[in-house]
C-alpha cells in the first residue's frame, strides 16, 4: 500500500499528494487569512471568533468566509479544521 501511495519513492506522503483538493482548500484559506489579517492567529481572534469564546462554530466560520468572498467549500474546510471530529 505504501509503495502505491509514495509514487515518487521519497519516503514521504504529503497532504498535497494524499488529498490535493483538501490541501488546496487549506492553502487558499491560509493565504486569505494572511492577506486580510497578517496571520492566522489575528484572523481567528478578530475575524472568525465573533463571540470571544476562543472557539469557532460552523456558522461563525461560514459568516467569516462569506464576508471575505471565499470561494472554497465551507463544510469541507470546517471539517478539515475541526479538531473534535
N, C-alpha and C positions, 0 to 999 in steps of 0.2 A: 504494500500500500504506500509506504513512504516513498519508494522509488517512482511510483506513478505520480505522486504529488510534487516531488522535488525534480522537476523536469530538467533543470539546468545543472543538477548534481552539485549544488552549492553547499548542501548540508543544512540549509535554512529554508523555512517556509514562511513567507511574509504574508501579512493580511492582504496586501495588494494581489498576491498570487492566489491566496485562499478564497477571498471574496472581493473581487475587483470592484463591483458596484458599491459594496459597503465601504471599502477603502476610499473610493472617490467621494462618497457622501460625507464621510468624516473629514476628509481633507478640505472639501468645499466649506463645510461648517466651520472648521478651524480658521480657514483663511478669511471668511466673512467676519468672524469674531475679532480676529486680529486687525482687520481693516477698519472696522467700526469702533472698536474699543481699545485696541492696542495689545490685548492679550485675553486669554480665556477666563482668567480669574475676574477681571474687570467686567467682562461681558456677562459672567454669571451674576456678579453682585449688583450691577447697575442696569442690566438688561433683562435677564431671564428670571431671577428670583424676585418676582413682583410683590411678594408678601413679606419678605425678610425672614423666611423660615429656614434658610440655609438648605433648602431643597427646591427642586423644580418639578412641578407636575406636568403631565402631558399638555394640559390646557395652557399653562404658562409658556412652555416651550413653543407650542403652536402659535400662540399670540406673538411671541418674540420673533419667530421666523416669518410670520406673515407681515409684521411691521418692517422687516428688513427685505421683504420680497424674495425670500429664499425659495428657490425652485425645487429643492430636493424633497424626498419622501419623508414627511414629518414622523409618521408612525415608525418607519424603519430606523430613523435617526434616534428617536426616543428609546426604542428597543436596544439599539447599539450602545447607548449611553447609560441605560438603566442598570445600576449595579445590583439591584434587588431581583432582577429577572434571571 
